[in-house]
């Protein structure tokens, strides 16, 4: 009962005014511990950087119209990260700001381990940026490997300080390391596309059908 039920009338008012999704958004996080407050704010900022459309400081206190719920049921994926999926519905939305009440009974069901698992689930469910970072690193290290190979060739051809067998070892090592990392990058791109397609998320929802 930490989410203020006295705001329910405002939720209904926003709904009657045309919003099919109404988010309950916390005004502040002063009652949270320093760690929880800053880790939550960091999580929302990170999700935003990764391109995930998410409502900051909104947990799971929301109102959905029957049509929004019907659209939500179109998402068949097993790992439902609702805070990211609901904004994808695309229906008109509004917000109700409220102060979260102090917990009177029991303990939080979200210790650090579950919080980290929740954050990781949100990131991996909605962003392929981590995979893309692997792709970028693959290209970068491939180019660095080529530069190292060229340097080894320069030392071999234009200096006399090279140890016998050093250049051939470095050139082969650089070449094959670069090819492996570049291949990982390409594979990462394909895996990212397969991952997105495997979710089979609906591309759009029809608001109204007009017969001519």
Number of C-alpha atoms within 10 A of each C-alpha: 10 11 19 13 12 9 15 15 10 15 24 13 13 20 19 10 10 14 20 20 26 23 25 26 21 18 13 13 16 10 13 13 10 10 10 15 15 13 15 17 14 12 18 20 15 14 20 14 11 15 14 21 17 18 18 16 17 18 14 12 14 16 22 19 15 11 14 18 15 11 19 17 10 13 15 12 13 7 11 13 17 14 18 18 19 21 17 18 20 15 19 13 17 17 19 18 16 16 17 19 11 11 12 8 8 6 8 7 8 11 10 11 8 11 15 14 12 13 18 12 14 21 21 15 19 17 17 19 15 14 19 17 14 19 20 19 16 23 20 15 18 23 18 14 23 18 15 17 22 16 15 19 17 12 16 18 11 9 9 8 8 13 9 9 9 13 20 14 12 17 20 13 14 23 17 14 17 22 18 15 22 22 16 19 23 18 14 21 19 12 15 18 11 11 15 14 10 10 14 12 14 13 7 10 13 6 9 6 6 5 4 3
